């Protein structure tokens, strides 16, 4: 028996023994565990599952063991994913610290920063939000105005961020600040970390058309960030390198959530809700064809994501490919929810009824409108694809 076969058997046995039955099944956004000081576990099983996976290092399986990870190889991590999928195990923990800040710290952070922040992220003890976009500085992020002034023993931060997902629930923020105005706008930006409990930090939720929203405005008024050697990632004034590297991971994360995160086929949903003929087929030919195409496109996208993940884990840079993933994942998710609305018909437009789970599908459909904005607008992604992948003239 090869080492990988042994690892698969051991992994399968461990998951069967340690994953609670209530943490298995078709995963939805309502099942997510975000962690952090303010998180309230939805059940004892959710807490137990996170603790067991964190102790194993499998909340971040490929991170080094010294920073709370599992130290798994690419092949071992793939086996872990396959075995979790086999029993429909829920992800134990979702966090911007895992999907965005963690990779940036592993590449640009000092040993002290990694030791300070990565293990609590892995254990679900600290929740992060992203301070990037500002009023007037969204797609043109490098024009940001939030200012960090050097006051000797601390930085004094003033400005406003917007579309800060879950800022009202986060413990810490990774924030782009301007520390120098003398050069080109991409220079003089510093990537900074500080607590959301700092005096002068306040948030205000932004409500979307769906009636739900993770987004907030974040106000920074004379926020003192102590100089401890841990607050600046990378070099002062060179934060754009860190910021753009993190964005590739954000877009990969978004593409996975939107394009590849479905646990049920559209065809299955349609068959269950509309019924089938004597041959087990959906009677509406057009709907059946659209559902089949959506499911095939989803599988193709998952295959592409796996291929690109393999390249990334081998050391290749995602580069502009993250924009292609983000754009296509966005379009898949929008199509998916439009199709589910068509399956449900006019009944799905009910907004506040128990039958429709408080209008869950309609709200989710409306929420997909924001997919083409968050993480970089679709127009910007198409420009990047045109210039850097297709090498079209500007």
Secondary structure, DSSP 8 states (H G I E B T S, - for coil): --HHHHHHHHHHHHHHHHS-GGGBSS--GGG----STT---SSHHHHHHHHHHHHHTGGGTTS-GGGT-----HHHHHHHHHHHHHTTB--S---HIIIIIHHHHHHH--HHHHHHHHHHHHHT---EEEE--BTTBSSSGGG---EEEE-SSEEEEEEEE-S-TTTTT-SEEEEEEE---SS-TTSSEEEEEEETTSTTEEEEE---TTS----EEEEEEEEEEE-SSSSEESSTTBHHHHHHHHHHHHHHHHHHHHHS--SS-HHHHHHHHH---TTS--S-HHHHHHHHHHHHHHHHHHHHHHHHHHHHHTT---TTHHHHHHHHHHHHHHHHHHHHHHHHGGGGG--S-TTTTTTHHHHHHHHGGGGGTTTS-HHHHHHHIIIIIS----
